[in-house]
Amino acid sequence: MPDDAPAALVDQRGHVLVITLNRPHAMNAVNAELSELVGTALERAEQDPETRVVVLTGAGERAFCAGADLKAVSRGESLAAPGNEQWGFAGYARHPISKPTIAAVNGFALGGGTELALASDLVVAAESAKFGLPEVKRGLFAAAGGVFRLPRQIPQKIAMEMMFTGEPLDAARAATLGLVNHVVPDADVLTEALALAEKIAANAPLAVQASKRVALGIVDGAISAEDSAWDNTRENAVGVMTSEDVREGTLAFVEKRAPVWQAK
Ligand SMILES: CCCCCCCCCCCCC/C=C/C(=O)SCCNC(=O)CCNC(=O)[C@H](O)C(C)(C)COP(=O)(O)OP(=O)(O)OC[C@H]1O[C@@H](n2cnc3c(N)ncnc32)[C@H](O)[C@@H]1OP(=O)(O)O
């Protein structure tokens, strides 16, 4: 790959934005440039009403993302997106965007790579994919969301063993534990992720985004007590249930045709 190739690529496919981590020579490890470009792509996805779903994948056939760039870290370099912390790689982990995200895990997802998958709403994994948090082998720990998301997404004792030993899980085991939605042949990962993205993009955008917002609010603890969950649901429901999309979505069913969503 040419040295001046961008560390992340962006490809708009209708209502789906595909972000490809593009450092295959370094197993798509996260450096400041990759973090910056991912951040810019996420900011674009968040602000573009035509983008309804984001798919994140890795270049090459070996790795989705091997986590923080250990060579950069060993040189004391920051991995944060310079001047764009809000949306950098850490931003993806720290501030999930309002639109559904799908990780198309095409190989090793280690350290920050597993944390990207944990921060994604859905995961489509290659049969050969591996998930792990080997930070403790490098003197680090899963500070980009892994330490609290993993025990929430898989059984606690399995999560603790992963974090303490740094040993990886294969895709089949990850799917059994609920970390992965679909395990597919290696060559089909992006195709299957895009098919899933199109399925979601065909539904009412505001309703899908409200579903993500309330569900994550509950899971991430931003919405604590039971009553506030209902209050939060009701607040979000108003915004959705009074949108033009309700009339269009229901009328389309009656008229036996595909809906054309209006709300932006
Ligand atoms: C990530 C979040 C950043 C957010 C920014 C905000 C600041 C937050 C800071 C704190 C963040 C903490 C959270 C995350 C931490 C981490 O992710 S720590 C890193 C964890 N990852 C690893 O330990 C994996 C390391 N890699 C490997 O174990 C192996 O490479 C492999 C993936 C199992 C593949 O092995 P193999 O097939 O033998 O290939 P290799 O020869 O090892 O690798 C091929 C080339 O790729 C280079 N490379 C691989 N991984 C990395 C990496 N993580 N960083 C840099 N480079 C990597 C490897 O060096 C080889 O290159 P060459 O030596 O030039 O051939």
PDBQT file of the ligand as one rigid body, heavy atoms in Angstrom, charges set to zero:
ROOT
HETATM    1  C1  LIG A 301      -7.469   2.448  20.576  1.00  0.00    +0.000 C 
HETATM    2  C2  LIG A 301      -8.125   3.604  21.199  1.00  0.00    +0.000 C 
HETATM    3  C3  LIG A 301      -7.410   4.926  20.892  1.00  0.00    +0.000 C 
HETATM    4  C4  LIG A 301      -8.228   6.136  21.301  1.00  0.00    +0.000 C 
HETATM    5  C5  LIG A 301      -7.401   7.383  21.411  1.00  0.00    +0.000 C 
HETATM    6  C6  LIG A 301      -7.660   8.055  22.715  1.00  0.00    +0.000 C 
HETATM    7  C7  LIG A 301      -6.589   7.770  23.734  1.00  0.00    +0.000 C 
HETATM    8  C8  LIG A 301      -6.819   6.448  24.443  1.00  0.00    +0.000 C 
HETATM    9  C9  LIG A 301      -5.486   5.825  24.875  1.00  0.00    +0.000 C 
HETATM   10  C10 LIG A 301      -5.659   4.495  25.593  1.00  0.00    +0.000 C 
HETATM   11  C11 LIG A 301      -6.382   3.494  24.726  1.00  0.00    +0.000 C 
HETATM   12  C12 LIG A 301      -6.577   2.208  25.521  1.00  0.00    +0.000 C 
HETATM   13  C13 LIG A 301      -7.498   1.276  24.804  1.00  0.00    +0.000 C 
HETATM   14  C14 LIG A 301      -6.866   0.458  23.737  1.00  0.00    +0.000 C 
HETATM   15  C15 LIG A 301      -5.575  -0.055  23.836  1.00  0.00    +0.000 C 
HETATM   16  C16 LIG A 301      -5.036  -0.968  22.812  1.00  0.00    +0.000 C 
HETATM   17  O1  LIG A 301      -5.656  -1.245  21.794  1.00  0.00    +0.000 OA
HETATM   18  S1  LIG A 301      -3.485  -1.652  23.153  1.00  0.00    +0.000 SA
HETATM   19  C17 LIG A 301      -3.115  -2.606  21.691  1.00  0.00    +0.000 C 
HETATM   20  C18 LIG A 301      -3.822  -3.935  21.735  1.00  0.00    +0.000 C 
HETATM   21  N1  LIG A 301      -3.522  -4.730  20.563  1.00  0.00    +0.000 N 
HETATM   22  C19 LIG A 301      -2.571  -5.698  20.547  1.00  0.00    +0.000 C 
HETATM   23  O2  LIG A 301      -1.893  -5.922  21.510  1.00  0.00    +0.000 OA
HETATM   24  C20 LIG A 301      -2.438  -6.470  19.257  1.00  0.00    +0.000 C 
HETATM   25  C21 LIG A 301      -1.011  -6.386  18.761  1.00  0.00    +0.000 C 
HETATM   26  N2  LIG A 301      -0.824  -7.177  17.550  1.00  0.00    +0.000 N 
HETATM   27  C22 LIG A 301      -0.716  -8.547  17.594  1.00  0.00    +0.000 C 
HETATM   28  O3  LIG A 301      -0.861  -9.185  18.601  1.00  0.00    +0.000 OA
HETATM   29  C23 LIG A 301      -0.413  -9.219  16.283  1.00  0.00    +0.000 C 
HETATM   30  O4  LIG A 301       0.109  -8.260  15.388  1.00  0.00    +0.000 OA
HETATM   31  C24 LIG A 301      -1.623  -9.899  15.612  1.00  0.00    +0.000 C 
HETATM   32  C25 LIG A 301      -2.717  -8.890  15.376  1.00  0.00    +0.000 C 
HETATM   33  C26 LIG A 301      -2.109 -11.048  16.490  1.00  0.00    +0.000 C 
HETATM   34  C27 LIG A 301      -1.168 -10.439  14.246  1.00  0.00    +0.000 C 
HETATM   35  O5  LIG A 301       0.005 -11.224  14.449  1.00  0.00    +0.000 OA
HETATM   36  P1  LIG A 301       0.839 -11.692  13.185  1.00  0.00    +0.000 P 
HETATM   37  O6  LIG A 301      -0.072 -12.343  12.209  1.00  0.00    +0.000 OA
HETATM   38  O7  LIG A 301       2.024 -12.411  13.708  1.00  0.00    +0.000 OA
HETATM   39  O8  LIG A 301       1.317 -10.344  12.487  1.00  0.00    +0.000 OA
HETATM   40  P2  LIG A 301       2.420  -9.306  13.048  1.00  0.00    +0.000 P 
HETATM   41  O9  LIG A 301       3.707  -9.550  12.346  1.00  0.00    +0.000 OA
HETATM   42  O10 LIG A 301       2.409  -9.273  14.532  1.00  0.00    +0.000 OA
HETATM   43  O11 LIG A 301       1.793  -7.915  12.550  1.00  0.00    +0.000 OA
HETATM   44  C28 LIG A 301       1.888  -7.520  11.197  1.00  0.00    +0.000 C 
HETATM   45  C29 LIG A 301       2.352  -6.094  11.192  1.00  0.00    +0.000 C 
HETATM   46  O12 LIG A 301       1.344  -5.280  11.854  1.00  0.00    +0.000 OA
HETATM   47  C30 LIG A 301       1.967  -4.599  12.930  1.00  0.00    +0.000 C 
HETATM   48  N3  LIG A 301       0.989  -4.448  14.034  1.00  0.00    +0.000 N 
HETATM   49  C31 LIG A 301       0.120  -5.383  14.482  1.00  0.00    +0.000 A 
HETATM   50  N4  LIG A 301      -0.588  -4.909  15.532  1.00  0.00    +0.000 NA
HETATM   51  C32 LIG A 301      -0.151  -3.644  15.737  1.00  0.00    +0.000 A 
HETATM   52  C33 LIG A 301      -0.488  -2.626  16.674  1.00  0.00    +0.000 A 
HETATM   53  N5  LIG A 301      -1.461  -2.773  17.595  1.00  0.00    +0.000 N 
HETATM   54  N6  LIG A 301       0.200  -1.445  16.624  1.00  0.00    +0.000 NA
HETATM   55  C34 LIG A 301       1.153  -1.252  15.679  1.00  0.00    +0.000 A 
HETATM   56  N7  LIG A 301       1.526  -2.165  14.729  1.00  0.00    +0.000 NA
HETATM   57  C35 LIG A 301       0.861  -3.352  14.789  1.00  0.00    +0.000 A 
HETATM   58  C36 LIG A 301       3.136  -5.445  13.335  1.00  0.00    +0.000 C 
HETATM   59  O13 LIG A 301       4.050  -4.656  14.057  1.00  0.00    +0.000 OA
HETATM   60  C37 LIG A 301       3.639  -5.891  11.986  1.00  0.00    +0.000 C 
HETATM   61  O14 LIG A 301       4.308  -4.797  11.385  1.00  0.00    +0.000 OA
HETATM   62  P3  LIG A 301       5.852  -4.983  10.962  1.00  0.00    +0.000 P 
HETATM   63  O15 LIG A 301       6.574  -5.391  12.219  1.00  0.00    +0.000 OA
HETATM   64  O16 LIG A 301       6.255  -3.658  10.435  1.00  0.00    +0.000 OA
HETATM   65  O17 LIG A 301       5.829  -6.085   9.928  1.00  0.00    +0.000 OA
ENDROOT
TORSDOF 0
